[in-house]
Amino acid sequence: MSNIDKLKETYPSIADEYENLMHEQYDLFAGKMLDYGKGNISVGSNLDTEEEVHVAMTGLWFRINDKINRLKQLVLLRKDANVKTESIKDTFQDLSIYGMIAQIVSNGKWK
């Protein structure tokens, strides 16, 4: 039995919600990819060299850092979101997506 099957058996509501969120994230990612293309991450390069990958990963680090700072404002400092698309949920979604993008870039698949 796989870990996924065991999870579904042991914690069915958590497993279901995780799958729901995963599909929601994928749809959000797909929409943004179709809007922006791959160039906003690859900075117009093909990510063929270590330096190009480094630039892309640095850009991702900056974006992730911005989101972490946003969470600090929303969660730790309990400040209200002035921008409606920057709620706690939106910020966690962005972090999740940027984490996946970073893995795709690292795996050499951002092509």
C-alpha positions, 0 to 999 in steps of 0.5 A, a space after each residue: 500500500 502506498 503512502 497516499 493510500 495509507 493517508 487516505 485511509 487514516 486521514 480521509 478528510 485531510 487527504 481530500 482537502 490536500 487534493 482539492 488544494 493541489 488542484 486549485 493551486 495547479 489551476 492558479 499556476 496554469 492561469 498565471 503561466 498562460 498570462 505571463 509565460 515562462 520568461 518572467 521566471 527565466 528572465 528571457 533566457 533558456 536556462 541553459 547555463 548555471 548562471 541563467 539558472 542562478 539568476 532565475 533562482 535568485 528572482 524566485 528567492 526575492 519573490 518568496 522573501 516578499 511573500 514571507 514578509 507579507 505573511 509576517 505582516 498578516 499573521 505575526 503583526 496581524 495587519 489587515 490586507 489592503 490589497 484584496 489579492 494578498 490575503 493569508 490564503 493568497 500568500 500561502 498559495 503564492 509560496 506554494 507555487 513559487 516552491 514548485 516553480 523553483 523545483 521545476 527550474 532546479 530539475 532543468 524542466 523550465 523549458 
